[in-house]
């Protein structure tokens, strides 16, 4: 029997879309994520779609981002933004809170939290 992917454990495309939307809603509404929000364009629609497509493949579902944009090249795509520990921590905190609020099961939330942290930490391109 094949082990279920995190994408399947999350609940597939509808659940992933709910998570991504909650993440961006929190970023847009909560003052504690202001630095993170300032890095994004005035409208978040494109950001929502790109994160949804990226996470789909990253979590073991359809590789939507690669199909549309090619290899993610995460670090290169994030290089134009000044990303330090504060923005990293805001991103992770916002995503963990979104996972909690949409009801991601605790074991999956903890596993993804570590993976999200490691990826966000890799995006840092400045001290502090």
URGI-V691952 format. One record per backbone hydrogen bond with DSSP energy under -0.5 kcal/mol. NH is the residue of the N-H (numbers start at 1). CO is the residue of the C=O. Records with the same first field share a line. If there is no record, write none. Layout:
# URGI-V691952
NH=CO  CO
This chain:
# URGI-V691952
7=59
9=5
10=6
11=7
12=7
16=12
17=13
18=14
19=15
20=16
21=17
22=18
23=19
24=20
25=21
26=22
27=23
28=24
29=25
30=26
31=29
33=30
34=31
37=33
38=34
39=35  36
40=37
48=44
49=45
50=46
51=47
52=48
53=49
54=50
55=51
56=52
57=53
58=54
59=55
60=57
61=56
64=62
65=53
67=63
68=64
69=65
70=65  66
77=73
78=74
79=75  76
81=78
83=81
84=82
86=128
88=84
89=85
90=86
91=87
92=88
93=89
94=90
95=91
96=92
97=93
98=94
99=95
100=96
101=97
102=98
103=99  100
104=99
109=105
110=106
111=107
112=108
113=109
114=110
115=111
116=112
117=113
118=114
119=115
120=116
121=117
122=118
123=119  120
124=120  121
125=83
126=83
